[in-house]
């Protein structure tokens, strides 16, 4: 009983209760990734229209002090960019029905996967290695792997309202959190083996339930999800921690609309794009 109490206490430690920094100046920030002395942030645009091809999206660069150094780092036209990730000096982004890649140094586009005939709302991405990327489609539910060398795709499965995705290299497990059928907040956490072609997505034991957006994995193996509760943003959001070993679930309230969360591992920070308020909240992780 004492051990259980200790586990619950550790999981509920409020490392994300008080913001250490609030960054403003990027409209409708959806996803964020740490890079050297700053952060790249996907901006849906001044108008929060996540499925409209209006050309007002961008990838911004913000330094660690919170100053927006470049509101539009790449010249490429983007519509409503969402999930972003980096491998080496290459940044990849999901933009409705395209996956695009850019060279951070030259700022040139180096990859453009056109999925207009099949994709409806590409959302989160995770880079497994320099040749393989994972991406979700929240409208079709498709979870895809993308070969970055030749642009071919493989369907890993279908999950209603699929959103945040990550890959745990130690266990070979792909984790996907969802928003549920018709995005009504009955989403759950699913997993499957990446390298096992016969593996299929199954709900994790003791899965939390919510309208999940982002997902990260902490050093101790715990999974943290961002939960909107509902799409209207009328309710406060939550950061939900799931322990794969004990199946314990804890929740901490945050502002409404927590989007695609990320980790700044080098500086032990959790990064929370607050989509509805055009803010990025930075909080410290325990040492």
GIDA-V38779 format. One record per run of one state. SS is the DSSP state (2 for helix, 1 for strand, 0 for the rest). FROM is the first residue (numbers start at 0). LEN is the number of residues. If there is no record, write none. Layout:
# GIDA-V38779
ss=SS from=FROM len=LEN
ss=SS from=FROM len=LEN
This chain:
# GIDA-V38779
ss=0 from=0 len=1
ss=2 from=1 len=10
ss=0 from=11 len=9
ss=1 from=20 len=4
ss=0 from=24 len=4
ss=1 from=28 len=7
ss=0 from=35 len=2
ss=1 from=37 len=6
ss=0 from=43 len=13
ss=1 from=56 len=7
ss=0 from=63 len=4
ss=1 from=67 len=3
ss=0 from=70 len=7
ss=1 from=77 len=1
ss=0 from=78 len=5
ss=1 from=83 len=4
ss=0 from=87 len=2
ss=1 from=89 len=7
ss=0 from=96 len=1
ss=1 from=97 len=6
ss=0 from=103 len=5
ss=1 from=108 len=6
ss=0 from=114 len=7
ss=1 from=121 len=8
ss=0 from=129 len=2
ss=1 from=131 len=6
ss=0 from=137 len=4
ss=1 from=141 len=6
ss=0 from=147 len=5
ss=1 from=152 len=6
ss=0 from=158 len=3
ss=1 from=161 len=7
ss=0 from=168 len=4
ss=1 from=172 len=6
ss=0 from=178 len=2
ss=2 from=180 len=3
ss=0 from=183 len=3
ss=1 from=186 len=1
ss=0 from=187 len=1
ss=1 from=188 len=5
ss=0 from=193 len=8
ss=1 from=201 len=2
ss=0 from=203 len=6
ss=1 from=209 len=1
ss=0 from=210 len=1
ss=1 from=211 len=6
ss=0 from=217 len=5
ss=1 from=222 len=5
ss=0 from=227 len=9
ss=1 from=236 len=6
ss=0 from=242 len=6
ss=1 from=248 len=6
ss=0 from=254 len=3
ss=1 from=257 len=1
ss=0 from=258 len=1
ss=1 from=259 len=1
ss=0 from=260 len=1
ss=1 from=261 len=3
ss=2 from=264 len=3
ss=0 from=267 len=1
ss=1 from=268 len=6
ss=2 from=274 len=3
ss=0 from=277 len=1
ss=1 from=278 len=6
ss=0 from=284 len=3
